[in-house]
Amino acid sequence: MEKLVKELLQYGEVQENVSFRTMTTLRIGGNARIVVYPKNILALTQVIREIKEANASYKIIGKGSNLLCSDDDYNGVVIRLDRTFTDHYFDHEFCYAEAGCSIIALAYEAMKNSLSGLEFASGIPGTVGGVTFMNAGAYKSNMADVIQEVFVFHDGQLDWMDVKECAFGYRTSIFHTHKDWIVLAVKMKLHPGKEEEIRELMDQRRARRMSSQPLELPSAGSVFRNPETRPAWQYIEEIGYRGKRIGGACVSEKHVNFIVNKGNASANDFLKLVSDIQEKVKNQFDVELKMEVEKFNWQTK
Ligand SMILES: Cc1cc2nc3c(=O)[nH]c(=O)nc-3n(C[C@H](O)[C@H](O)[C@H](O)COP(=O)(O)OP(=O)(O)OC[C@H]3O[C@@H](n4cnc5c(N)ncnc54)[C@H](O)[C@@H]3O)c2cc1C
């Protein structure tokens, strides 16, 4: 890994032994051996080449707002785009944004350009890459509603993929089945609106989030996907798990589909709580709650 660090230094900022506690909103996890911030696309392609030559593994992360990293150290490379891939351009009703842009900041920029369409995303703490991977959404809208094309690095090639090729669905996309593909940028189509009206809608939504989500504590947002039958929170409520705590992980009192880190929660605390909920809901309702939060760097899946 020492040799790989030296090679990567040509292509961007490199950090060693960085805790996932500082790279995820849940503030949980062991250390990543190497973290690299490639300077640009050319550097990124070289970073991938070097990692492959060193037979190392890699994981691209955005703001880490949907990740549950294990307590183990990760002996691979974390690639981050949120410092260098942050350019965005507005051209009439189109917005071109690089993968490292904060979607919250972009929603505000769109508003200042009197463009509507990203209001739903103005409280989602992810990057353009992460929200595209997840097809993140809220208030019955999601990224697939605004994305027209995705600029992707895959199999050594740069390619603009049409939205129809991206297999967007409920919190999913083609990128879930091609974990080595890298989203570099997206082209979005917004529509003209009135800045004041867009601001008002965003303000209302922020107020709603602040009153219904435990934003004062570390979390990864909704833990479980909503099954087709009923929203996940109703099942968690009915098994009596509001406020249930294991170690430092606790089902939020404010929003029962959030598990918050009350301080020094381990990944195992969090996962134990998840498994308990899944088991109880299965036994009581014969419903399988699936995690929306992604587990990363666990020995067993
Ligand atoms: C308080 C809070 C509120 C939330 N509210 C919502 C909500 O309303 N709606 C919602 O959908 N989600 C919500 N989330 C969850 C989370 O913000 C989203 O899932 C978001 O899409 C994750 O983006 P990220 O950049 O943090 O990705 P990360 O968590 O860093 O990564 C998630 C996945 O995306 C992949 N990825 C990231 N960047 C790239 C890239 N450039 N190319 C390829 N793959 C990439 C990663 O490898 C990983 O598999 C919330 C989370 C929190 C903490």
The ligand as a Tripos MOL2 file, in Angstrom:
@<TRIPOS>MOLECULE
LIG
   53    58     1     0     0
SMALL
NO_CHARGES

@<TRIPOS>ATOM
      1 C1        -30.6120   13.4160    7.7230 C.3       1 LIG1
      2 C2        -30.7260   12.6170    6.4580 C.ar      1 LIG1
      3 C3        -31.8280   12.7770    5.6370 C.ar      1 LIG1
      4 C4        -31.9650   12.0310    4.4620 C.ar      1 LIG1
      5 N1        -33.0550   12.2110    3.6760 N.ar      1 LIG1
      6 C5        -33.1800   11.5110    2.5350 C.ar      1 LIG1
      7 C6        -34.3250   11.6860    1.6900 C.ar      1 LIG1
      8 O1        -35.2050   12.4950    1.9410 O.2       1 LIG1
      9 N2        -34.3880   10.9380    0.5600 N.ar      1 LIG1
     10 C7        -33.4340   10.0360    0.2190 C.ar      1 LIG1
     11 O2        -33.5620    9.3800   -0.8370 O.2       1 LIG1
     12 N3        -32.3350    9.8520    1.0020 N.ar      1 LIG1
     13 C8        -32.1800   10.5530    2.1350 C.ar      1 LIG1
     14 N4        -31.0790   10.3690    2.9240 N.ar      1 LIG1
     15 C9        -30.0630    9.3510    2.5700 C.3       1 LIG1
     16 C10       -28.8640    9.8520    1.7170 C.3       1 LIG1
     17 O3        -28.6850   11.2490    1.8750 O.3       1 LIG1
     18 C11       -29.0790    9.5130    0.2420 C.3       1 LIG1
     19 O4        -29.1410    8.1150    0.0630 O.3       1 LIG1
     20 C12       -27.9840   10.0690   -0.6780 C.3       1 LIG1
     21 O5        -28.3380    9.7060   -1.9910 O.3       1 LIG1
     22 C13       -26.5760    9.5420   -0.3830 C.3       1 LIG1
     23 O6        -25.6540   10.3820   -1.0620 O.3       1 LIG1
     24 P1        -24.1070   10.4150   -0.6530 P.3       1 LIG1
     25 O7        -23.4200   11.3170   -1.6080 O.co2     1 LIG1
     26 O8        -23.9450   10.7200    0.7690 O.co2     1 LIG1
     27 O9        -23.6830    8.9130   -0.9700 O.3       1 LIG1
     28 P2        -22.8690    7.9110   -0.0350 P.3       1 LIG1
     29 O10       -23.6820    7.5960    1.1730 O.co2     1 LIG1
     30 O11       -21.4940    8.4070    0.1520 O.co2     1 LIG1
     31 O12       -22.8440    6.6350   -0.9790 O.3       1 LIG1
     32 C14       -24.0370    5.9370   -1.2510 C.3       1 LIG1
     33 C15       -23.7680    4.9860   -2.4240 C.3       1 LIG1
     34 O13       -23.5530    5.7780   -3.6040 O.3       1 LIG1
     35 C16       -22.3600    5.3610   -4.2330 C.3       1 LIG1
     36 N5        -21.7740    6.5340   -4.8800 N.ar      1 LIG1
     37 C17       -21.5340    7.7470   -4.3350 C.ar      1 LIG1
     38 N6        -20.9850    8.5710   -5.2640 N.ar      1 LIG1
     39 C18       -20.8940    7.8570   -6.4080 C.ar      1 LIG1
     40 C19       -20.4080    8.1370   -7.7130 C.ar      1 LIG1
     41 N7        -19.9050    9.3290   -8.0290 N.pl3     1 LIG1
     42 N8        -20.4680    7.1610   -8.6450 N.ar      1 LIG1
     43 C20       -20.9790    5.9340   -8.3410 C.ar      1 LIG1
     44 N9        -21.4390    5.6020   -7.1190 N.ar      1 LIG1
     45 C21       -21.4100    6.5570   -6.1640 C.ar      1 LIG1
     46 C22       -21.4780    4.8410   -3.0970 C.3       1 LIG1
     47 O14       -20.4750    3.9550   -3.5620 O.3       1 LIG1
     48 C23       -22.5050    4.1380   -2.2390 C.3       1 LIG1
     49 O15       -22.7290    2.8380   -2.7530 O.3       1 LIG1
     50 C24       -30.9290   11.1120    4.1040 C.ar      1 LIG1
     51 C25       -29.8020   10.9680    4.9220 C.ar      1 LIG1
     52 C26       -29.6950   11.7190    6.0860 C.ar      1 LIG1
     53 C27       -28.4660   11.5620    6.9350 C.3       1 LIG1
@<TRIPOS>BOND
     1     1     2 1
     2     2     3 ar
     3     2    52 ar
     4     3     4 ar
     5     4     5 ar
     6     4    50 ar
     7     5     6 ar
     8     6     7 ar
     9     6    13 1
    10     7     8 2
    11     7     9 ar
    12     9    10 ar
    13    10    11 2
    14    10    12 ar
    15    12    13 ar
    16    13    14 ar
    17    14    15 1
    18    14    50 ar
    19    15    16 1
    20    16    17 1
    21    16    18 1
    22    18    19 1
    23    18    20 1
    24    20    21 1
    25    20    22 1
    26    22    23 1
    27    23    24 1
    28    24    25 2
    29    24    26 1
    30    24    27 1
    31    27    28 1
    32    28    29 2
    33    28    30 1
    34    28    31 1
    35    31    32 1
    36    32    33 1
    37    33    34 1
    38    33    48 1
    39    34    35 1
    40    35    36 1
    41    35    46 1
    42    36    37 ar
    43    36    45 ar
    44    37    38 ar
    45    38    39 ar
    46    39    40 ar
    47    39    45 ar
    48    40    41 1
    49    40    42 ar
    50    42    43 ar
    51    43    44 ar
    52    44    45 ar
    53    46    47 1
    54    46    48 1
    55    48    49 1
    56    50    51 ar
    57    51    52 ar
    58    52    53 1
@<TRIPOS>SUBSTRUCTURE
     1 LIG1         1 GROUP 0 **** ****
